[in-house]
Amino acid sequence: MSSGPYVWKERPLAAGIQIAVVGFGGFNIAPGTIGCFVRQGPKPGVVEADSPPYLLTAGHVLKPQKKGGITPIDARVYQPEPAGWINGVATTSEVHYAGTLDAGIALLDDDTKYRNYVWKIGDIKDIADPVDGMIVQKHGRTTGRTVGRITMSSYTYGDFHDLIQITFDKDNPANNAKRFGSEGDSGAPIMTGEGRLVGILHAVDDDGSGGYACKIRNIFNEMRLSLA
């Protein structure tokens, strides 16, 4: 697997850093980015006392498409990647890849600690709805921290709808890269400057000029999630 700049082992787990799943025999290591940590309840915003924590990322990170004739089938999630079969931290539980959601959760192992903190950005304090013109930033496994502006808060991209469209602020000095995102950044948290999570990264433009994110509110409502 190609190595990006944000691929170290981090414990407790944090958002904005690399995770990976693998295929049969350890082939086709597919990297992605942790979006946040959540709990699942009977309805959004309601969590039972014994509800376990999960990591949230893009659905296609946990169940990537077939590549090179081999379909990744391992439900285990590793951070940053497997060393043999070491570094396992979670097991895939639920994945959505249609409509408004490219999202999946993986149940954290009992001994896996975490913190709802986005690398280089700060604590996740709450969730929020996107607004046209809102300045946001993300931290992803490949391109690190980049800054953009929401140009459309309800956008159709391919087969997905009600996504967030973000235009890269290429001149912002806080950027770690010359493009908004790249392969491996999928699932990265999209944050406001006040520490509110508005979405997780779904895809980026080929030229790096922007990206598309699934709204965190849609994800939480559909999957009955709350911040852990």
BELDA-V584851 format. One record per pair of residues at least 24 apart in sequence whose C-alpha atoms are under 10 Angstrom apart, sorted by sequence separation. I is the first residue (numbers start at 1). J is the second residue. If there is no record, write none. Layout:
i,j
I,J
I,J
This chain:
i,j
7,31
13,37
33,57
34,58
88,112
89,113
120,144
121,145
129,153
130,154
146,170
147,171
148,172
166,190
180,204
181,205
182,206
189,213
190,214
32,57
33,58
119,144
120,145
147,172
179,204
180,205
181,206
182,207
188,213
190,215
1,27
7,33
32,58
119,145
146,172
147,173
164,190
179,205
181,207
182,208
186,212
187,213
190,216
1,28
2,29
4,31
6,33
32,59
34,61
118,145
146,173
147,174
148,175
179,206
180,207
181,208
186,213
187,214
189,216
1,29
3,31
32,60
33,61
146,174
147,175
179,207
180,208
181,209
1,30
2,31
32,61
62,91
63,92
77,106
137,166
145,174
146,175
147,176
179,208
180,209
181,210
182,211
1,31
30,60
31,61
32,62
62,92
76,106
77,107
136,166
145,175
146,176
147,177
178,208
179,209
180,210
181,211
197,227
30,61
31,62
62,93
63,94
75,106
76,107
77,108
135,166
136,167
137,168
144,175
145,176
146,177
177,208
178,209
179,210
180,211
181,212
30,62
62,94
63,95
77,109
132,164
134,166
135,167
136,168
137,169
143,175
144,176
145,177
146,178
147,179
148,180
179,211
30,63
31,64
59,92
62,95
63,96
130,163
131,164
132,165
133,166
136,169
143,176
144,177
146,179
147,180
30,64
55,89
61,95
62,96
63,97
130,164
132,166
133,167
135,169
142,176
143,177
146,180
147,181
164,198
29,64
30,65
55,90
59,94
60,95
129,164
130,165
142,177
143,178
145,180
146,181
164,199
166,201
28,64
54,90
55,91
56,92
59,95
60,96
139,175
143,179
144,180
145,181
163,199
164,200
30,67
53,90
54,91
55,92
58,95
59,96
60,97
137,174
138,175
139,176
143,180
144,181
163,200
164,201
167,204
19,57
28,66
54,92
55,93
56,94
57,95
58,96
59,97
137,175
143,181
144,182
163,201
164,202
165,203
166,204
167,205
170,208
28,67
54,93
56,95
58,97
59,98
142,181
143,182
163,202
165,204
166,205
170,209
15,55
21,61
22,62
23,63
27,67
28,68
140,180
141,181
142,182
143,183
168,208
169,209
170,210
14,55
15,56
16,57
20,61
21,62
22,63
23,64
27,68
61,102
62,103
63,104
139,180
140,181
141,182
142,183
143,184
144,185
167,208
168,209
169,210
13,55
15,57
19,61
20,62
21,63
22,64
28,70
30,72
59,101
60,102
61,103
62,104
138,180
139,181
140,182
141,183
142,184
143,185
148,190
160,202
167,209
168,210
19,62
21,64
23,66
27,70
28,71
29,72
58,101
59,102
60,103
61,104
62,105
137,180
138,181
140,183
141,184
142,185
145,188
147,190
166,209
167,210
168,211
23,67
27,71
28,72
58,102
59,103
60,104
62,106
140,184
141,185
142,186
144,188
146,190
147,191
166,210
167,211
27,72
34,79
57,102
58,103
59,104
140,185
141,186
147,192
157,202
165,210
166,211
167,212
24,70
26,72
31,77
33,79
57,103
58,104
59,105
139,185
140,186
141,187
157,203
165,211
166,212
23,70
24,71
25,72
26,73
31,78
32,79
33,80
56,103
57,104
58,105
138,185
140,187
141,188
164,211
165,212
166,213
23,71
24,72
25,73
26,74
31,79
32,80
56,104
57,105
139,187
140,188
164,212
165,213
22,71
23,72
24,73
25,74
31,80
55,104
56,105
57,106
138,187
139,188
140,189
163,212
164,213
165,214
22,72
23,73
24,74
31,81
54,104
55,105
56,106
138,188
139,189
140,190
163,213
164,214
21,72
22,73
23,74
30,81
54,105
55,106
56,107
137,188
138,189
139,190
162,213
163,214
164,215
21,73
22,74
23,75
29,81
53,105
54,106
55,107
137,189
138,190
139,191
162,214
163,215
21,74
22,75
23,76
29,82
53,106
54,107
55,108
136,189
137,190
138,191
161,214
162,215
163,216
21,75
22,76
53,107
54,108
136,190
137,191
138,192
160,214
21,76
22,77
52,107
53,108
54,109
100,155
135,190
136,191
137,192
157,212
163,218
20,76
21,77
22,78
26,82
52,108
53,109
100,156
135,191
136,192
137,193
156,212
157,213
162,218
20,77
21,78
26,83
52,109
53,110
99,156
100,157
135,192
136,193
155,212
19,77
20,78
21,79
26,84
52,110
102,160
134,192
135,193
136,194
155,213
19,78
20,79
21,80
22,81
26,85
53,112
55,114
99,158
100,159
101,160
134,193
136,195
138,197
151,210
153,212
155,214
18,78
19,79
20,80
21,81
22,82
53,113
54,114
99,159
100,160
101,161
130,190
136,196
137,197
150,210
152,212
153,213
154,214
18,79
19,80
20,81
21,82
53,114
55,116
80,141
98,159
99,160
100,161
101,162
130,191
136,197
138,199
140,201
148,209
149,210
150,211
154,215
17,79
18,80
19,81
20,82
97,159
98,160
99,161
100,162
101,163
130,192
136,198
138,200
139,201
148,210
150,212
153,215
17,80
18,81
19,82
22,85
97,160
98,161
99,162
100,163
128,191
136,199
138,201
147,210
148,211
99,163
127,191
128,192
40,105
124,189
126,191
127,192
13,79
39,105
13,80
20,87
21,88
38,105
124,191
128,195
129,196
130,197
131,198
11,79
19,87
20,88
35,103
37,105
38,106
39,107
121,189
123,191
124,192
126,194
127,195
128,196
129,197
130,198
9,78
10,79
19,88
36,105
37,106
38,107
122,191
125,194
126,195
127,196
128,197
129,198
130,199
9,79
10,80
19,89
21,91
35,105
37,107
118,188
119,189
121,191
124,194
125,195
126,196
127,197
128,198
129,199
8,79
9,80
19,90
21,92
34,105
37,108
118,189
121,192
122,193
123,194
124,195
125,196
126,197
127,198
128,199
7,79
8,80
9,81
118,190
121,193
122,194
123,195
124,196
125,197
126,198
127,199
7,80
8,81
118,191
121,194
122,195
123,196
124,197
6,80
7,81
121,195
122,196
123,197
13,89
37,114
118,195
9,87
36,114
37,115
38,116
117,195
36,115
37,116
118,197
1,81
36,116
37,117
35,116
36,117
35,117
36,118
35,118
103,186
104,187
34,118
102,186
103,187
102,187
130,215
129,215
130,216
37,124
128,215
129,216
130,217
36,124
127,215
128,216
129,217
127,216
128,217
129,218
127,217
127,220
103,200
102,200
103,201
13,112
14,113
15,114
101,200
102,201
103,202
127,226
12,112
13,113
14,114
15,115
16,116
102,202
126,226
127,227
11,112
12,113
13,114
14,115
15,116
16,117
17,118
101,202
102,203
126,227
11,113
12,114
13,115
14,116
15,117
16,118
17,119
125,227
11,114
12,115
13,116
14,117
15,118
16,119
35,138
124,227
10,114
11,115
12,116
13,117
14,118
15,119
16,120
35,139
13,118
14,119
15,120
16,121
34,139
35,140
15,121
33,139
34,140
15,122
33,140
34,141
15,123
32,140
33,141
14,123
15,124
32,141
33,142
31,141
32,142
31,142
102,213
103,214
116,227
101,213
102,214
116,228
6,119
100,213
101,214
102,215
103,216
115,228
100,214
101,215
114,228
99,214
100,215
101,216
104,219
103,219
101,218
102,219
103,220
100,218
101,219
105,223
100,219
104,223
103,223
105,225
101,222
16,138
17,139
18,140
19,141
100,222
101,223
16,139
17,140
18,141
61,184
96,219
15,139
16,140
17,141
18,142
61,185
15,140
16,141
17,142
61,186
62,187
15,141
16,142
60,186
61,187
96,222
17,144
58,185
59,186
60,187
96,223
16,144
57,185
58,186
59,187
95,223
16,145
57,186
58,187
94,223
57,187
58,188
56,187
57,188
58,189
56,188
57,189
6,139
8,141
56,189
6,140
7,141
5,140
6,141
7,142
4,140
5,141
6,142
4,141
5,142
6,143
3,141
4,142
5,143
6,144
3,142
4,143
5,144
2,142
4,144
61,202
58,200
60,202
57,200
58,201
59,202
56,200
57,201
58,202
57,202
58,203
35,185
32,183
33,184
34,185
35,186
36,187
31,183
32,184
33,185
34,186
35,187
36,188
30,183
31,184
32,185
33,186
34,187
35,188
36,189
30,184
31,185
32,186
33,187
34,188
35,189
31,186
32,187
33,188
34,189
35,190
58,213
32,188
33,189
58,214
36,197
35,197
56,219
20,184
35,199
36,200
19,184
35,200
18,184
34,200
35,201
17,184
18,185
33,200
17,185
18,186
19,187
33,201
16,185
18,187
56,225
16,186
17,187
18,188
5,176
16,187
17,188
54,225
56,227
15,187
16,188
17,189
15,188
16,189
44,217
53,226
54,227
55,228
15,189
16,190
53,227
54,228
44,219
45,220
53,228
44,220
45,221
52,228
43,220
44,221
47,224
51,228
43,221
44,222
46,224
47,225
4,183
43,222
44,223
45,224
46,225
47,226
4,184
40,220
43,223
44,224
45,225
46,226
47,227
3,184
35,216
39,220
42,223
43,224
44,225
45,226
47,228
2,184
38,220
41,223
42,224
43,225
44,226
45,227
40,223
41,224
42,225
43,226
39,223
40,224
41,225
39,224
40,225
41,226
38,224
39,225
40,226
38,225
39,226
40,227
37,225
38,226
39,227
40,228
37,226
38,227
39,228
37,227
38,228
36,227
37,228
36,228
